[in-house]
């Protein structure tokens, strides 16, 4: 069975300091036979984060 995966993300700004940060959240495939899918998912996420504006912190949560 194939289940599409996604990453939800947003650019936020702290109210008090005005510091901006990105927040990314995803849920990776979890079955033992999904190891290759997990690897590819992580590679894609890292690639996308690597293209973000320098100096803006990133928070990544993975479930």
Rosetta blueprint (number, residue, H / E / L):
1 X L
2 X L
3 X L
4 X L
5 X L
6 X L
7 X E
8 X E
9 X E
10 X E
11 X E
12 X E
13 X E
14 X L
15 X L
16 X L
17 X L
18 X L
19 X L
20 X E
21 X E
22 X E
23 X E
24 X E
25 X E
26 X E
27 X L
28 X L
29 X L
30 X L
31 X L
32 X H
33 X H
34 X H
35 X H
36 X H
37 X H
38 X H
39 X H
40 X H
41 X H
42 X H
43 X H
44 X H
45 X H
46 X H
47 X H
48 X H
49 X H
50 X H
51 X L
52 X L
53 X L
54 X L
55 X L
56 X L
57 X E
58 X E
59 X E
60 X E
61 X E
62 X E
63 X L
